Structure formats: structure tokens, C-alpha cells
Amino acid sequence: MNYIYGINAVAEALKARGRSFEWVGVSKERHDLRLQRVVEECRRQGVAVRFLGRGELDRMAGNNAHQGVVAVTSSKRYNDLDDVVAARRGRYSLIVVLDGVEDPHNLGAILRTADAAGADGVVIPERRAVGVTATVAKASAGASEHLPMAKVTNIARTLEELKDKNLWIVGLDERGVQTYDSLDYRMDCAIVLGSEGKGVHDLVAKKCDFLVSIPMLGKVSSLNVSVAAGVVLYEIVRQRQSKAETDK
């Protein structure tokens, strides 16, 4: 069975209707309004609700961070790359490509930021990377249920496909001589972020049209990948909103 847990994760999964629900377990010890809204939405959609003790919910979730709700669902439904490209939300395309992110909390945080920044979708590799697990869904506050996501066999080859679809490829890498905020993002583009340990792989970096870096002014040499994603994605938001205002 597949589980997702946490009030936001379960509520957004119900709202998105991208999964089938077998049933939802709710803490019989909690009676707050947010949890009651989840129960009401389950009843509206005809999803069975079981009231369980905290110990049973802990066992299902594998931890005690479930906030009193655990859902038994189908697994995350991934999209084709073409679907992600076609899901353009604004004037310019913005796709986030992750080259081997392995920590579920990092992936969840990136998905949450990508959704908030208006990204069209996210691309992840099938191997040597984390997919959308229950921990990822919880860390994303439910954003994982709304963002189109594609799983691909080869990131470097996928970047070539995106180029064929007229997207520019921007890799975020500490080797980049150009700073992230010096690039004009008012173009259809994909932003490539590397893994926690190795960053962007060499072959993937070679496929990028631009390699940009975030200036590091302190003693440490790099940022956490989810923090770096937030920095760059909101620079893109700033530039595109600024352009939209001047065009009015």
C-alpha cells in the first residue's frame, strides 16, 4: 500500500484528484477544524474515513509527523515530458530539471518553491534520485500533488529534447562564471539543479546553454540545493514580473 500523510499533503491530494484513495485514517484524539475539513472533503468525495489511535497512525506513516491524518492511496502519477512542456502557466516556459536530488526533504522543498514560483513542472531521473514519497509529499505541503512531474531515463538526453522544443537550458553550478542574476530569464527555459553531493554532472553541464552560479560571500562554498532553487526561481519571478509591468 502507498501512504501519504500530513494535513496539507492529504488535503491537496484530495483537491488535485490525481490519486485514487482507498481510505483515510484520522486521529480519534484530535478534533481541530483543519482535520475536520479533511474529513468533510473525504465524505464529499466518497472516501472512507477510519478513526484510529495515534500509535496506528505512527505505524502507517513510519513516524509521528503525520499531524493526525494518513491516507492509503495509489502512487504518484507521473507525466510524459511533452505534458510537462505543454503545461505552460505563463508567458514564458519554466521547467525545473533535477539532476539526482536524493534527499526527500530537499525534493519536497523544491517542489513547494517551484509551484509557488509558477514553474510549469519538474523533471527527475528514474534512477539514483528520490521520487515522490510520503515524506516528499509532506515536505512539499501538497505541491507534489499539483505540479506536473516527469521521470526520465537520461537527464542529458532530456535536455537535448527540451532544446528541440525551443527551451534554453540554464544550469546552476558553482563552476559557472556568470552570476545567476546577470542572465535575462525572459525566455522559455529549463533550470537544472544538481545533486546534494556532486552538483550537476559533467555531461549534463555540457548540455547547458548557460552555467550560472550564486555568489558565496561567507566561509562555506555552496548552498543547500533547495535554498539555491528558491534563490534562482524567485529571481526569475522578479525579472518576469518587472517586464510584465513595463509592458502595460
SULQUIMO-V35464 format. One record per residue. N is the residue number from 1. OMEGA is omega in radians with two decimals (NA if undefined). Layout:
# SULQUIMO-V35464
n/omega
N/OMEGA
N/OMEGA
This chain:
# SULQUIMO-V35464
n/omega
1/3.12
2/-3.12
3/2.83
4/-3.06
5/-3.09
6/-3.05
7/-3.12
8/-3.11
9/-3.12
10/-3.13
11/-3.14
12/3.08
13/3.07
14/-3.11
15/-3.08
16/3.13
17/3.11
18/3.11
19/2.95
20/-3.10
21/3.03
22/3.02
23/-3.13
24/3.08
25/-3.09
26/-3.13
27/3.10
28/3.10
29/-3.09
30/-3.11
31/-3.08
32/-3.02
33/-3.11
34/3.13
35/3.12
36/3.10
37/3.07
38/3.12
39/-3.14
40/3.12
41/3.07
42/-3.12
43/3.09
44/-3.09
45/3.14
46/3.10
47/-3.13
48/3.10
49/3.07
50/3.12
51/-2.98
52/3.04
53/-3.11
54/-3.13
55/3.12
56/3.09
57/3.06
58/-3.13
59/-3.14
60/-3.10
61/-3.07
62/3.11
63/-3.14
64/-3.09
65/-3.01
66/3.12
67/3.06
68/3.12
69/3.08
70/-3.13
71/3.02
72/-2.97
73/2.91
74/3.13
75/3.11
76/3.11
77/3.14
78/-3.10
79/2.94
80/3.11
81/3.13
82/3.13
83/3.13
84/3.13
85/-3.09
86/-3.07
87/-3.06
88/-3.05
89/-3.08
90/-3.13
91/-3.12
92/3.06
93/3.03
94/-3.14
95/3.11
96/-3.14
97/-3.09
98/-3.07
99/3.00
100/3.05
101/-3.01
102/-3.10
103/-3.09
104/3.11
105/3.06
106/3.14
107/3.13
108/3.14
109/3.12
110/3.13
111/3.14
112/3.13
113/3.14
114/3.11
115/-3.12
116/-3.11
117/3.08
118/3.10
119/-3.13
120/-3.11
121/-3.05
122/3.10
123/3.11
124/3.10
125/3.12
126/-3.04
127/3.09
128/3.09
129/3.13
130/3.01
131/-3.12
132/3.07
133/3.08
134/3.12
135/3.12
136/3.13
137/3.12
138/-3.12
139/3.14
140/-3.09
141/3.10
142/-3.14
143/3.12
144/-3.11
145/-3.08
146/-3.07
147/2.96
148/-3.14
149/3.10
150/2.98
151/-3.08
152/-3.09
153/-3.05
154/-3.09
155/-3.12
156/3.12
157/3.11
158/3.10
159/3.07
160/3.10
161/3.12
162/3.07
163/3.10
164/3.09
165/3.04
166/3.00
167/2.99
168/-3.08
169/-3.12
170/3.12
171/3.07
172/-3.03
173/-3.10
174/3.10
175/-3.11
176/-3.13
177/3.13
178/3.12
179/-3.04
180/-3.06
181/3.11
182/-3.12
183/3.09
184/-3.08
185/3.09
186/-3.11
187/3.03
188/-3.03
189/2.99
190/3.13
191/-3.08
192/3.11
193/-3.07
194/-3.12
195/-3.09
196/-3.05
197/-2.98
198/-3.08
199/3.13
200/3.12
201/-3.06
202/-3.11
203/3.11
204/3.13
205/-3.14
206/3.13
207/-3.09
208/3.05
209/3.12
210/2.96
211/-3.10
212/-3.12
213/3.06
214/-3.14
215/3.11
216/-3.02
217/-3.13
218/-3.06
219/-3.11
220/-2.98
221/-3.09
222/3.08
223/2.94
224/-3.03
225/-3.14
226/3.08
227/3.11
228/3.10
229/3.13
230/-3.14
231/-3.06
232/-3.10
233/3.14
234/2.92
235/3.09
236/3.09
237/-3.11
238/-3.10
239/-3.07
240/3.08
241/3.11
242/3.12
243/-3.13
244/-3.14
245/-3.12
246/3.13
247/-3.10
248/NA
